[in-house]
Amino acid sequence: MAENQDRLNPQITEIDIGNRSLRSIKLYPMSLADEKLFGDVIQKALQKYFEQQVSEKEDELIGFVDFLLKLIEKNLIKILGLITDEDKPKKVFDEMTNYQLSDLVKSIYEKNFEEPSKNVESLLGTIKSMFLSGRLLPPSLSDTDSTISVTSMPEVSETEDSPEDSS
């Protein structure tokens, strides 16, 4: 192998798109800046939607589905431009089926959000165990329950006749 050969990123995946004939496109992982942009776009769009007042539940559901479809269409083309080599991301969108879109969204989520969050969770667990595995401090005396009663109740403090005295 040549020493100058580029190292390929293992996070690069391929998916097949096309409604008549299939072709493969490469999906690249998002940069941190792209992920932040993606999150901001989704957050602003959802915030805008939920600020609207919708009166009936059915209208709300229909409106939300319509909103999501428009959000995906509007922003997916931008996202496709970020994660593919395609010169015309709109063409990719136009060629995709619903199933291929769901596969694409799943791949974007897994590679850019799910797997990194698992890594962060693992890292936090490791850090937590490092701090907990250190020398444990003795428990404070004030944290332990006392077995000595400091208060007495009047009916208990009065003397009663023992069974021996009553005979």
Backbone as CSV, one residue per row, in Angstrom:
resi,resn,N_x,N_y,N_z,CA_x,CA_y,CA_z,C_x,C_y,C_z
1,MET,0.838,-1.184,0.000,0.000,0.000,0.000,0.877,1.239,0.000
2,ALA,0.390,2.236,-0.650,1.120,3.497,-0.707,0.972,4.234,0.606
3,GLU,2.049,4.844,1.038,2.019,5.567,2.301,1.180,6.837,2.213
4,ASN,1.053,7.418,1.040,0.328,8.669,0.872,-1.171,8.468,0.633
5,GLN,-1.633,7.219,0.659,-3.045,6.956,0.414,-3.888,7.574,1.536
6,ASP,-5.008,8.209,1.143,-5.885,8.833,2.136,-6.473,7.781,3.067
7,ARG,-6.645,8.156,4.315,-7.314,7.286,5.276,-8.810,7.505,5.131
8,LEU,-9.548,6.443,4.983,-10.996,6.549,4.828,-11.669,6.572,6.190
9,ASN,-12.647,7.410,6.322,-13.404,7.536,7.557,-14.394,6.368,7.645
10,PRO,-14.318,5.568,8.714,-15.228,4.419,8.825,-16.691,4.833,9.036
11,GLN,-16.932,6.098,9.330,-18.306,6.566,9.522,-18.995,6.899,8.200
12,ILE,-18.256,6.839,7.108,-18.859,7.085,5.798,-19.690,5.858,5.436
13,THR,-20.943,6.087,5.107,-21.824,4.991,4.734,-22.401,5.260,3.351
14,GLU,-22.957,4.234,2.777,-23.611,4.370,1.481,-25.052,3.906,1.616
15,ILE,-25.932,4.608,0.931,-27.317,4.157,0.836,-27.708,4.195,-0.633
16,ASP,-28.675,3.369,-0.968,-29.202,3.329,-2.328,-30.428,4.208,-2.412
17,ILE,-30.492,5.003,-3.472,-31.667,5.836,-3.709,-32.135,5.624,-5.147
18,GLY,-33.370,5.985,-5.381,-33.933,5.913,-6.724,-35.286,5.248,-6.697
19,ASN,-36.217,5.777,-7.478,-37.540,5.173,-7.504,-37.710,4.212,-8.681
20,ARG,-36.884,4.315,-9.699,-36.926,3.371,-10.832,-35.677,2.499,-10.867
21,SER,-34.538,3.118,-10.866,-33.282,2.373,-10.795,-32.470,2.947,-9.640
22,LEU,-31.763,2.069,-8.974,-31.027,2.478,-7.773,-29.625,2.953,-8.119
23,ARG,-29.176,3.905,-7.336,-27.785,4.326,-7.383,-27.350,4.596,-5.946
24,SER,-26.081,4.431,-5.691,-25.553,4.615,-4.342,-25.038,6.034,-4.174
25,ILE,-25.308,6.570,-2.989,-24.709,7.850,-2.616,-23.985,7.654,-1.293
26,LYS,-22.921,8.403,-1.104,-22.162,8.329,0.142,-22.711,9.352,1.120
27,LEU,-22.816,8.930,2.363,-23.212,9.822,3.447,-22.011,10.024,4.356
28,TYR,-21.635,11.270,4.532,-20.511,11.613,5.387,-21.034,12.081,6.736
29,PRO,-20.253,11.857,7.793,-20.704,12.358,9.105,-20.713,13.881,9.117
30,MET,-21.612,14.425,9.914,-21.690,15.884,10.051,-20.559,16.378,10.943
31,SER,-20.083,17.566,10.637,-19.125,18.204,11.540,-19.901,18.712,12.757
32,LEU,-19.191,19.089,13.790,-19.862,19.644,14.975,-20.673,20.881,14.622
33,ALA,-20.123,21.723,13.760,-20.837,22.931,13.351,-22.114,22.570,12.595
34,ASP,-22.035,21.550,11.726,-23.217,21.114,10.986,-24.279,20.531,11.929
35,GLU,-23.826,19.761,12.927,-24.774,19.187,13.889,-25.465,20.288,14.682
36,LYS,-24.718,21.298,15.061,-25.318,22.418,15.794,-26.324,23.136,14.912
37,LEU,-25.974,23.378,13.670,-26.885,24.012,12.720,-28.142,23.173,12.552
38,PHE,-27.981,21.876,12.403,-29.105,20.945,12.266,-30.020,21.035,13.486
39,GLY,-29.440,20.972,14.663,-30.225,21.060,15.893,-30.942,22.392,16.028
40,ASP,-30.263,23.469,15.678,-30.873,24.804,15.746,-32.055,24.940,14.796
41,VAL,-31.899,24.414,13.581,-32.982,24.487,12.591,-34.214,23.738,13.103
42,ILE,-34.002,22.528,13.597,-35.123,21.723,14.104,-35.766,22.400,15.310
43,GLN,-34.954,22.889,16.237,-35.478,23.525,17.441,-36.300,24.767,17.099
44,LYS,-35.783,25.617,16.236,-36.504,26.835,15.864,-37.807,26.511,15.151
45,ALA,-37.756,25.522,14.278,-38.958,25.155,13.534,-40.024,24.587,14.464
46,LEU,-39.635,23.718,15.386,-40.612,23.158,16.330,-41.150,24.231,17.265
47,GLN,-40.281,25.117,17.696,-40.707,26.207,18.567,-41.731,27.088,17.854
48,LYS,-41.465,27.392,16.599,-42.386,28.205,15.805,-43.742,27.506,15.671
49,TYR,-43.700,26.197,15.437,-44.957,25.456,15.294,-45.763,25.485,16.586
50,PHE,-45.119,25.203,17.712,-45.844,25.096,18.973,-46.296,26.452,19.514
51,GLU,-45.760,27.533,18.991,-46.243,28.856,19.366,-47.578,29.180,18.710
52,GLN,-47.899,28.485,17.617,-49.177,28.695,16.947,-50.296,28.148,17.816
53,GLN,-51.437,28.771,17.744,-52.602,28.299,18.487,-53.473,27.459,17.563
54,VAL,-53.672,26.198,17.921,-54.532,25.313,17.147,-55.662,24.871,18.061
55,SER,-56.918,24.975,17.563,-58.057,24.758,18.435,-58.450,23.289,18.605
56,GLU,-58.511,22.525,17.530,-59.001,21.157,17.637,-57.868,20.154,17.506
57,LYS,-58.041,19.010,18.196,-57.004,17.973,18.199,-56.727,17.452,16.783
58,GLU,-57.786,17.157,16.015,-57.589,16.616,14.675,-56.861,17.622,13.794
59,ASP,-57.267,18.863,13.869,-56.585,19.903,13.102,-55.125,20.023,13.536
60,GLU,-54.899,19.855,14.830,-53.543,19.951,15.358,-52.678,18.832,14.784
61,LEU,-53.191,17.603,14.743,-52.433,16.478,14.216,-52.157,16.653,12.728
62,ILE,-53.169,17.018,11.973,-52.999,17.233,10.536,-52.009,18.363,10.287
63,GLY,-52.139,19.430,11.058,-51.224,20.563,10.924,-49.794,20.185,11.266
64,PHE,-49.633,19.355,12.288,-48.295,18.954,12.703,-47.639,18.068,11.642
65,VAL,-48.385,17.120,11.094,-47.847,16.250,10.042,-47.464,17.080,8.823
66,ASP,-48.334,18.000,8.429,-48.036,18.886,7.299,-46.782,19.708,7.583
67,PHE,-46.705,20.225,8.785,-45.540,21.007,9.192,-44.255,20.173,9.107
68,LEU,-44.289,18.945,9.628,-43.106,18.085,9.606,-42.668,17.773,8.177
69,LEU,-43.631,17.495,7.303,-43.284,17.205,5.910,-42.612,18.402,5.253
70,LYS,-43.150,19.583,5.490,-42.536,20.788,4.917,-41.160,21.044,5.533
71,LEU,-41.032,20.810,6.819,-39.748,20.987,7.506,-38.696,20.053,6.922
72,ILE,-39.081,18.801,6.730,-38.148,17.828,6.163,-37.757,18.237,4.754
73,GLU,-38.746,18.564,3.939,-38.461,18.922,2.549,-37.560,20.144,2.469
74,LYS,-37.882,21.149,3.252,-37.114,22.399,3.204,-35.680,22.204,3.702
75,ASN,-35.532,21.480,4.782,-34.219,21.370,5.413,-33.423,20.146,4.984
76,LEU,-34.097,19.116,4.494,-33.375,17.927,4.081,-32.454,18.226,2.911
77,ILE,-32.884,19.083,2.032,-32.042,19.443,0.895,-30.754,20.117,1.397
78,LYS,-30.890,20.978,2.409,-29.704,21.600,3.009,-28.814,20.533,3.648
79,ILE,-29.442,19.617,4.370,-28.690,18.567,5.060,-28.010,17.649,4.055
80,LEU,-28.714,17.312,2.973,-28.097,16.480,1.927,-26.861,17.163,1.358
81,GLY,-26.902,18.475,1.234,-25.734,19.217,0.776,-24.570,19.126,1.744
82,LEU,-24.868,18.978,3.037,-23.823,18.879,4.054,-23.211,17.487,4.125
83,ILE,-24.004,16.456,3.857,-23.538,15.092,4.135,-23.257,14.254,2.897
84,THR,-23.422,14.822,1.704,-23.135,14.064,0.481,-22.192,14.858,-0.422
85,ASP,-21.691,14.167,-1.451,-20.862,14.808,-2.470,-21.704,15.339,-3.620
86,GLU,-22.985,15.118,-3.570,-23.857,15.420,-4.696,-23.841,16.909,-5.030
87,ASP,-23.688,17.207,-6.325,-23.704,18.598,-6.780,-25.100,19.204,-6.663
88,LYS,-26.107,18.357,-6.831,-27.496,18.825,-6.794,-28.270,18.030,-5.737
89,PRO,-28.213,18.458,-4.484,-28.913,17.715,-3.436,-30.428,17.631,-3.669
90,LYS,-31.008,18.619,-4.348,-32.450,18.576,-4.639,-32.769,17.383,-5.531
91,LYS,-31.859,17.050,-6.445,-32.058,15.901,-7.323,-32.103,14.606,-6.498
92,VAL,-31.248,14.504,-5.497,-31.250,13.336,-4.601,-32.607,13.239,-3.913
93,PHE,-33.073,14.358,-3.407,-34.371,14.388,-2.726,-35.491,13.975,-3.682
94,ASP,-35.446,14.454,-4.909,-36.489,14.145,-5.892,-36.504,12.672,-6.283
95,GLU,-35.363,11.993,-6.185,-35.273,10.590,-6.578,-35.617,9.625,-5.453
96,MET,-35.709,10.105,-4.223,-35.879,9.226,-3.073,-37.325,8.785,-2.889
97,THR,-37.465,7.553,-2.363,-38.778,7.058,-1.939,-38.916,7.319,-0.443
98,ASN,-40.115,7.129,0.082,-40.327,7.313,1.524,-39.452,6.370,2.339
99,TYR,-39.363,5.126,1.881,-38.545,4.158,2.602,-37.078,4.583,2.606
100,GLN,-36.591,5.026,1.466,-35.200,5.472,1.373,-34.962,6.699,2.251
101,LEU,-35.946,7.573,2.314,-35.840,8.742,3.191,-35.746,8.306,4.646
102,SER,-36.588,7.339,5.034,-36.536,6.873,6.426,-35.197,6.202,6.718
103,ASP,-34.644,5.475,5.749,-33.331,4.855,5.911,-32.245,5.925,6.051
104,LEU,-32.351,6.974,5.256,-31.402,8.086,5.316,-31.459,8.775,6.679
105,VAL,-32.654,9.094,7.139,-32.816,9.774,8.425,-32.293,8.898,9.557
106,LYS,-32.586,7.609,9.485,-32.095,6.670,10.500,-30.568,6.650,10.511
107,SER,-29.965,6.598,9.331,-28.502,6.586,9.231,-27.903,7.878,9.773
108,ILE,-28.508,9.010,9.431,-28.023,10.301,9.942,-28.093,10.308,11.464
109,TYR,-29.219,9.857,12.012,-29.392,9.849,13.465,-28.368,8.927,14.138
110,GLU,-28.243,7.704,13.626,-27.340,6.740,14.259,-25.892,7.210,14.222
111,LYS,-25.430,7.655,13.059,-24.015,8.021,12.912,-23.666,9.343,13.581
112,ASN,-24.602,10.277,13.617,-24.273,11.614,14.114,-24.752,11.888,15.534
113,PHE,-25.715,11.115,16.024,-26.270,11.421,17.344,-26.272,10.218,18.284
114,GLU,-26.777,9.068,17.844,-26.918,7.920,18.734,-25.566,7.359,19.175
115,GLU,-24.698,7.044,18.222,-23.404,6.465,18.570,-22.541,7.414,19.409
116,PRO,-22.457,8.711,19.036,-21.682,9.621,19.903,-22.274,9.751,21.308
117,SER,-23.603,9.726,21.427,-24.198,9.847,22.765,-23.877,8.619,23.613
118,LYS,-23.797,7.441,22.986,-23.390,6.242,23.719,-21.949,6.376,24.197
119,ASN,-21.088,6.938,23.347,-19.690,7.145,23.744,-19.591,8.109,24.920
120,VAL,-20.366,9.199,24.867,-20.349,10.177,25.960,-20.877,9.546,27.236
121,GLU,-21.939,8.760,27.125,-22.502,8.085,28.294,-21.475,7.141,28.914
122,SER,-20.761,6.404,28.083,-19.716,5.496,28.562,-18.597,6.274,29.245
123,LEU,-18.207,7.389,28.635,-17.160,8.226,29.215,-17.586,8.761,30.578
124,LEU,-18.821,9.233,30.675,-19.309,9.747,31.957,-19.356,8.647,33.006
125,GLY,-19.731,7.440,32.602,-19.725,6.305,33.525,-18.329,6.001,34.023
126,THR,-17.344,6.071,33.129,-15.950,5.834,33.507,-15.467,6.905,34.476
127,ILE,-15.782,8.146,34.186,-15.377,9.244,35.063,-16.037,9.096,36.432
128,LYS,-17.309,8.757,36.435,-18.038,8.585,37.689,-17.416,7.470,38.519
129,SER,-17.089,6.349,37.872,-16.496,5.232,38.615,-15.106,5.581,39.140
130,MET,-14.383,6.443,38.423,-13.065,6.873,38.906,-13.204,7.640,40.212
131,PHE,-14.208,8.501,40.290,-14.408,9.285,41.499,-14.949,8.432,42.637
132,LEU,-15.797,7.468,42.320,-16.365,6.620,43.362,-15.392,5.551,43.829
133,SER,-14.427,5.170,43.005,-13.496,4.123,43.392,-12.378,4.656,44.288
134,GLY,-12.325,5.946,44.472,-11.317,6.539,45.350,-11.599,6.162,46.792
135,ARG,-10.784,6.659,47.711,-10.931,6.352,49.137,-12.277,6.856,49.632
136,LEU,-13.050,5.960,50.205,-14.341,6.343,50.746,-14.153,6.999,52.107
137,LEU,-14.845,8.059,52.342,-14.784,8.751,53.623,-15.678,8.033,54.621
138,PRO,-15.299,8.038,55.907,-16.160,7.391,56.894,-17.485,8.138,56.987
139,PRO,-18.563,7.394,57.236,-19.861,8.066,57.315,-19.907,9.016,58.508
140,SER,-20.604,10.093,58.364,-20.732,11.075,59.423,-21.609,10.504,60.529
141,LEU,-21.291,10.848,61.744,-22.096,10.358,62.861,-23.506,10.914,62.818
142,SER,-23.662,12.101,62.279,-24.988,12.683,62.238,-25.874,12.005,61.196
143,ASP,-25.275,11.224,60.302,-26.064,10.535,59.277,-26.639,9.220,59.771
144,THR,-26.125,8.710,60.909,-26.606,7.415,61.390,-27.808,7.611,62.294
145,ASP,-28.708,6.654,62.262,-29.902,6.719,63.103,-29.524,6.411,64.544
146,SER,-30.106,7.158,65.428,-29.859,6.951,66.842,-30.836,5.909,67.358
147,THR,-30.371,5.032,68.268,-31.256,4.033,68.867,-31.708,4.476,70.247
148,ILE,-31.193,5.600,70.706,-31.560,6.116,72.029,-32.659,7.143,71.856
149,SER,-33.728,6.980,72.617,-34.829,7.929,72.552,-34.562,9.042,73.545
150,VAL,-34.614,10.272,73.096,-34.356,11.407,73.962,-35.637,11.989,74.521
151,THR,-36.722,11.677,73.942,-37.994,12.202,74.430,-38.746,11.088,75.122
152,SER,-39.494,11.468,76.092,-40.319,10.463,76.760,-41.753,10.926,76.699
153,MET,-42.612,9.979,76.658,-44.035,10.291,76.591,-44.609,10.157,77.998
154,PRO,-45.550,11.033,78.356,-46.060,11.023,79.728,-46.672,9.683,80.137
155,GLU,-47.400,9.033,79.246,-48.030,7.769,79.644,-47.005,6.655,79.831
156,VAL,-45.858,6.775,79.208,-44.827,5.760,79.361,-44.026,6.035,80.621
157,SER,-43.871,7.289,80.997,-43.043,7.608,82.152,-43.748,7.319,83.470
158,GLU,-45.068,7.229,83.448,-45.753,6.856,84.683,-45.514,5.383,84.950
159,THR,-45.412,5.048,86.198,-45.167,3.644,86.532,-46.484,2.897,86.538
160,GLU,-46.421,1.738,86.025,-47.606,0.886,86.025,-47.331,-0.300,86.919
161,ASP,-48.389,-0.878,87.342,-48.221,-2.070,88.163,-47.797,-3.216,87.264
162,SER,-46.821,-3.935,87.763,-46.401,-5.102,87.010,-47.395,-6.215,87.297
163,PRO,-47.454,-7.232,86.463,-48.376,-8.343,86.699,-48.158,-8.970,88.062
164,GLU,-46.923,-8.925,88.601,-46.654,-9.516,89.919,-47.313,-8.712,91.014
165,ASP,-47.354,-7.347,90.873,-47.897,-6.493,91.908,-49.414,-6.567,91.985
166,SER,-50.075,-6.907,90.916,-51.529,-6.881,90.904,-52.121,-8.121,91.531
167,SER,-51.381,-9.092,91.924,-51.976,-10.285,92.524,-52.122,-10.200,94.002
